[in-house]
Amino acid sequence: MKPSILTHLLPNAFLSITTTSRTSSSDESSDAEEIPAAPHGFIHYAIPQIPSSSSSCRSVSIVSGHTESVSCLALCGEFVISASQGKEIMVWQQPDLHLFTKFGHGRGSVKALVTVGSMIFTAHQDSKIRVWKVSRNLENIFKFVDTLPTNKDYLGKFMKRSHYIQSRRHHKHLWIEHSDTISCLAVHDNLIYSGSWDRTLKIWRLSDFKCLESIKAHDDAINALTTSKGTVFSASADGKIKAWGRLEPEGSHSLKGVLQGHKDISINSVVVSGDGTVVYGGGSDGYVTGWSAESLKGIFEVEAHKMSVLCMCMKGEILCTGSTDRSIGVWKREVNGLTKIGVMNGHDGPIKCLQVSPSSVGGGFLVYSGSLDKSIRVWWVPKSTKEEDLNSQAKITKTINRTVTF
């Protein structure tokens, strides 16, 4: 491995889009040093030339290597990190997405991951969150740091009976522990948020990994989390998205409101528009519903797919939806809804995760998709389409409340 490659895994290259024992004191002190920023920024890489006049989505690349279904994706500088149900965390290097390295094998099936600074947080089926950090050691670049809850957190609470809660009949555990699979992660304002199938939302402090709060958030499993302008949105199998926030900068989180979806469906995914005005929820009935982020009132609903919407991502005015039907829908944001402008097909299994590149490429941007077919695909999506192409698309938006505009 060439030392020059390491510079592109340093803190300035990281983008955030989501256990056993603490390391020794000697390891902690060496890792705590600030890693210098890469002197020349990102590696420049070539993407197949796509005419700026093109108005259709394109498949750019297909990546295989996971032995189980791909469960989550994240971007890390010029690298793509993917995790699977098979406990593998893989790092792929641009431009050709060849396998750069693997880490975390055997630590438990990975359900979610998020990057912040020089750290990577992975959420697992064994109810733990694991922390990894970029290391100077070229033989172990992604170094295991700690597990949440930490041993220090355990030691401070396990002796007091008041710190235990009942999760199911005849079984108690510390309130700082998740009692079921951790399904989603989000990071905001030096806090880490974790949502679990145990129906709780937990808040952790980024500086020392201490668990600060545990909220009984939903009546069923929490499937997705996102943050916007100080508000945390949790989407659940109970058919609701809930908004959480702080009344005081250092205070506890409280419920700000409930965004109600269709009856008897699961909301699997939630994203917020870039300007923070609209919340989008993807449901098990194939619908995408939009709510005003300010009033929390429903604005519109769209039958995006005939099968469940499992994941979504958004860049600018474009929303992408991944479904059990193996397709990715591409939608343009309108005043009171969405207009379908494209479909991306190619996966042989349901689309489990989507990630959007923050950079522009050839008049568009890149979208990365992970599937139960064990593959990752890269797509190019135009930022805009020709007016005549848009006019020819049938607008399939059903307005719920025309009085709310965004």
C-alpha positions in Angstrom: 0.0 0.0 0.0 1.5 3.3 -1.0 1.8 6.0 1.7 0.4 8.7 -0.6 -3.0 7.0 -0.7 -3.3 7.5 3.1 -3.5 11.3 2.6 -6.9 10.9 1.0 -8.4 9.2 4.1 -7.6 12.1 6.4 -10.2 14.3 8.2 -10.6 17.0 5.5 -11.5 14.3 3.1 -14.4 12.9 5.1 -18.0 13.5 4.3 -20.9 12.7 6.5 -24.0 12.0 4.8 -25.1 7.8 9.6 -18.2 -4.6 21.8 -15.9 -5.5 24.0 -13.4 -3.3 25.7 -11.8 0.1 25.4 -8.5 0.4 23.7 -5.4 0.7 25.9 -4.3 4.2 27.0 -1.2 4.0 24.8 -3.4 3.4 21.7 -5.7 6.2 22.7 -3.0 8.8 23.1 -1.4 8.0 19.7 -4.8 8.1 18.0 -5.8 11.3 19.7 -3.3 13.3 17.8 -4.7 15.4 15.0 -3.9 13.9 11.7 -2.7 16.6 9.3 -4.9 17.4 6.3 -4.1 16.2 2.9 -1.9 18.9 1.2 -3.4 18.7 -2.2 -7.1 17.8 -1.5 -8.8 15.0 -3.3 -7.6 12.8 -6.0 -8.9 13.9 -9.4 -10.6 11.1 -11.2 -12.2 10.7 -14.6 -15.8 9.8 -15.1 -17.1 8.7 -18.5 -17.9 11.8 -20.5 -21.6 12.5 -20.4 -22.9 15.2 -22.6 -24.4 18.1 -20.7 -27.4 18.1 -22.9 -28.3 14.5 -21.9 -31.6 14.3 -20.1 -31.6 10.6 -19.1 -30.0 8.7 -16.2 -27.1 6.4 -17.0 -25.4 3.4 -15.4 -21.7 4.2 -14.9 -20.3 1.2 -13.0 -21.2 -2.2 -11.3 -19.2 -3.4 -8.3 -19.3 -6.9 -6.9 -17.4 -8.3 -4.0 -19.8 -8.7 -1.0 -20.8 -12.2 -0.2 -24.1 -11.1 1.3 -26.6 -8.3 0.6 -25.4 -4.8 0.8 -27.0 -3.0 3.7 -25.5 0.5 3.8 -23.2 2.9 2.0 -21.3 6.0 2.9 -18.8 8.3 1.1 -15.4 9.0 2.6 -13.4 11.4 0.5 -12.5 9.7 -2.7 -13.6 6.3 -1.3 -16.9 4.5 -1.1 -17.5 2.5 2.1 -20.1 -0.4 2.0 -21.3 -2.8 4.5 -23.3 -6.0 4.3 -25.3 -8.5 6.2 -22.2 -10.7 6.1 -20.3 -8.6 8.6 -18.0 -7.2 5.9 -17.1 -3.5 5.7 -15.4 -2.8 2.3 -13.6 0.3 1.1 -13.6 1.0 -2.7 -11.3 3.4 -4.4 -12.3 5.7 -7.2 -12.3 6.0 -10.2 -12.7 2.3 -11.0 -14.0 1.2 -7.5 -11.4 -1.4 -7.0 -11.2 -2.9 -3.5 -8.9 -0.8 -1.4 -9.2 -2.7 1.9 -11.6 -4.4 4.3 -12.1 -4.0 8.0 -14.5 -5.0 10.8 -15.0 -8.6 9.7 -16.6 -10.7 12.4 -18.0 -7.8 14.4 -21.6 -8.5 13.7 -23.9 -7.8 10.7 -23.8 -4.1 9.8 -27.1 -2.2 9.5 -25.9 1.4 9.2 -22.8 3.5 9.0 -22.0 7.2 9.1 -18.7 9.2 8.9 -17.8 12.3 10.8 -14.3 13.9 10.9 -11.8 11.0 10.9 -14.2 8.6 12.6 -16.6 6.0 11.2 -19.5 4.7 13.3 -21.1 1.4 12.4 -24.4 0.1 13.8 -24.8 -3.7 14.2 -27.4 -6.4 14.6 -25.8 -7.3 18.0 -27.2 -4.0 19.4 -23.8 -2.3 19.5 -22.3 0.8 17.8 -18.6 0.5 16.9 -16.2 3.3 16.3 -13.3 3.3 13.8 -10.7 5.9 13.2 -8.2 6.6 10.4 -4.8 5.5 11.7 -1.2 6.3 10.6 -0.6 2.6 10.5 -0.6 1.6 6.8 -1.3 -2.0 7.7 -4.4 -1.1 9.7 -5.7 2.2 8.3 -9.2 1.8 9.7 -8.5 1.1 13.4 -11.1 -0.1 15.9 -11.4 2.5 18.7 -14.3 1.6 20.9 -17.8 0.3 21.4 -20.9 2.1 22.4 -21.9 1.9 25.2 -18.4 2.2 26.5 -17.0 0.2 29.4 -16.7 3.5 31.3 -20.4 4.1 30.8 -21.2 0.6 31.9 -19.1 0.9 35.1 -20.8 4.1 36.0 -24.3 2.6 35.9 -24.4 -1.1 36.4 -24.4 -1.1 40.2 -27.6 1.0 40.5 -30.9 -0.7 40.1 -32.5 2.6 39.0 -30.5 2.5 35.8 -32.2 -0.8 34.6 -35.3 -0.9 32.5 -37.4 -3.9 31.4 -37.2 -4.6 27.7 -39.4 -7.7 27.7 -40.8 -10.2 30.2 -38.3 -11.3 32.8 -35.5 -9.4 31.1 -33.9 -6.1 32.2 -31.0 -4.1 30.8 -29.3 -0.8 31.4 -31.0 2.2 29.8 -27.9 3.1 27.9 -28.1 -0.3 26.0 -30.1 -1.0 22.9 -31.9 -4.4 23.4 -32.4 -5.1 19.7 -30.8 -4.4 16.3 -29.6 -0.9 15.7 -31.0 0.0 12.3 -29.9 3.6 11.7 -27.5 6.4 12.7 -27.4 10.2 12.3 -24.9 12.8 13.4 -25.7 16.5 14.2 -24.1 19.2 16.4 -21.6 16.9 18.1 -24.2 14.3 18.9 -24.8 10.8 17.5 -28.3 9.5 17.2 -29.1 5.8 17.1 -32.5 4.2 16.3 -33.3 0.6 17.0 -35.8 -2.2 16.5 -36.3 -1.9 20.2 -38.3 1.3 19.5 -35.9 3.6 21.3 -33.9 6.6 20.1 -30.6 7.1 22.0 -28.4 10.2 22.0 -24.6 10.0 22.4 -22.0 12.7 22.9 -19.4 12.7 20.2 -16.5 13.8 22.4 -16.5 11.0 24.8 -19.2 8.5 23.4 -21.3 8.9 26.6 -25.0 8.0 26.3 -26.9 11.2 27.3 -30.5 10.2 26.6 -32.8 7.3 25.8 -36.2 8.0 24.4 -39.1 5.5 24.0 -39.8 7.1 20.6 -42.2 4.7 18.7 -44.6 1.9 19.0 -42.7 -0.3 16.6 -39.2 -0.6 15.1 -37.3 2.6 14.1 -36.2 2.2 10.5 -34.5 5.5 9.6 -33.2 8.8 11.0 -32.2 12.1 9.5 -31.5 15.6 10.9 -32.2 19.1 9.6 -31.8 22.5 11.3 -31.6 21.1 14.8 -34.5 18.7 14.4 -34.2 14.9 14.3 -36.8 13.0 12.3 -37.3 9.3 13.2 -39.3 7.0 10.8 -40.9 3.9 12.1 -42.8 0.7 11.3 -45.6 2.2 13.3 -46.4 4.4 10.3 -45.2 7.6 11.8 -42.3 10.1 11.5 -41.6 12.0 14.7 -39.8 15.2 15.0 -37.5 15.7 18.0 -35.6 18.8 19.2 -34.1 20.7 22.2 -35.8 23.6 23.8 -32.5 24.6 25.3 -29.0 24.2 23.6 -27.8 21.7 26.2 -31.2 20.5 27.3 -33.0 17.2 26.7 -34.8 16.3 23.5 -38.6 16.4 23.4 -41.2 15.6 20.9 -42.0 18.5 18.6 -44.7 16.8 16.5 -45.9 13.7 14.6 -46.1 13.3 10.9 -48.7 10.7 10.2 -48.5 8.4 7.3 -50.9 5.9 5.8 -52.7 3.6 8.2 -51.1 0.1 8.7 -47.9 0.8 6.7 -44.3 1.0 7.7 -42.3 4.1 6.9 -38.9 2.8 5.9 -37.0 5.9 4.9 -37.0 9.7 5.6 -35.1 12.6 4.0 -35.4 16.4 4.2 -35.0 18.8 1.3 -31.8 20.7 1.2 -33.5 24.0 2.2 -35.1 22.2 5.2 -38.7 22.9 4.3 -40.0 19.5 3.2 -39.8 16.1 4.9 -40.2 13.1 2.6 -41.2 9.6 3.9 -41.0 6.4 1.9 -43.6 3.7 2.9 -44.1 0.0 2.6 -47.1 0.7 0.3 -44.9 2.3 -2.3 -45.9 5.8 -1.6 -43.7 8.8 -0.9 -45.4 11.4 1.3 -44.3 15.0 1.8 -44.9 17.1 4.9 -44.1 20.7 5.7 -41.1 20.7 8.0 -42.4 23.8 9.7 -46.1 23.0 10.2 -45.7 19.2 10.1 -48.8 19.1 7.9 -49.1 16.8 4.9 -48.6 18.4 1.5 -48.7 15.6 -1.0 -48.4 11.9 -1.7 -47.1 10.1 -4.7 -47.4 6.4 -5.6 -43.7 6.1 -6.4 -43.5 2.3 -6.7 -45.9 -0.6 -6.8 -43.8 -2.2 -4.0 -42.2 -0.9 -0.8 -39.9 2.1 -0.8 -36.8 1.1 1.1 -34.5 4.0 0.8 -34.2 7.6 -0.5 -31.6 10.2 -1.2 -31.8 13.8 -2.4 -29.6 16.4 -4.0 -31.0 19.8 -4.9 -34.4 19.4 -6.6 -33.9 15.7 -7.4 -35.2 12.9 -5.2 -34.2 9.2 -5.8 -36.2 6.4 -4.4 -35.1 2.7 -4.1 -37.7 0.0 -3.9 -38.3 -3.7 -3.4 -39.3 -3.7 -7.1 -35.5 -3.5 -7.9 -35.8 -0.1 -9.5 -34.7 3.4 -8.5 -37.2 6.2 -9.3 -35.9 9.7 -10.1 -38.2 12.6 -9.2 -38.1 16.4 -9.6 -39.4 18.5 -6.8 -42.4 20.7 -7.8 -44.3 23.4 -5.9 -46.8 20.9 -4.4 -45.4 17.5 -5.1 -43.0 15.5 -7.3 -42.8 14.7 -11.0 -41.2 11.5 -12.2 -38.4 12.2 -14.6 -36.7 8.8 -14.8 -36.2 5.2 -13.7 -32.9 3.3 -13.2 -33.1 -0.4 -13.6 -30.3 -3.0 -13.4 -30.2 -4.5 -10.0 -31.4 -8.1 -9.6 -32.7 -7.6 -6.0 -34.4 -4.9 -3.9 -32.6 -1.6 -3.5 -31.5 -1.4 0.2 -29.5 1.8 0.3 -28.8 4.9 -1.7 -26.0 7.5 -1.4 -25.6 10.7 -3.4 -22.3 12.3 -4.2 -21.9 16.0 -3.2 -19.9 16.8 -6.3 -21.2 17.7 -9.8 -20.2 15.6 -12.7 -21.0 16.5 -16.4 -24.1 18.5 -15.6 -25.3 16.0 -13.1 -24.2 14.0 -10.1 -23.5 10.4 -9.1 -25.8 8.1 -7.1 -24.6 4.9 -5.5 -27.0 2.1 -4.8 -26.6 -1.1 -2.8 -28.8 -4.1 -3.2 -29.8 -7.5 -1.9 -28.3 -8.9 -5.0 -24.9 -8.2 -3.3 -23.8 -5.6 -5.8 -23.2 -1.8 -5.8 -24.1 0.3 -8.8 -23.0 3.8 -9.7 -25.5 6.0 -11.7 -25.2 9.4 -13.3 -28.3 11.6 -12.8 -28.8 14.9 -14.6 -29.5 17.9 -12.5 -32.2 19.1 -14.9 -34.0 17.8 -17.9 -35.1 19.5 -21.1 -38.4 21.4 -20.6 -40.1 19.4 -23.4 -39.1 16.2 -21.7 -40.5 17.3 -18.4 -43.7 18.4 -20.1 -44.2 15.0 -21.6 -44.0 13.3 -18.2 -47.3 12.7 -16.5 -47.4 14.5 -13.2 -48.7 11.9 -10.7 -48.9 14.0 -7.6 -52.0 13.8 -5.4 -52.2 17.0 -3.3 -53.3 16.6 0.2 -53.2 20.2 1.3 -52.9 22.9 -1.3 -52.6 25.7 1.3 -49.0 24.8 2.2 -46.4 25.7 -0.3 -42.6 25.4 -0.4 
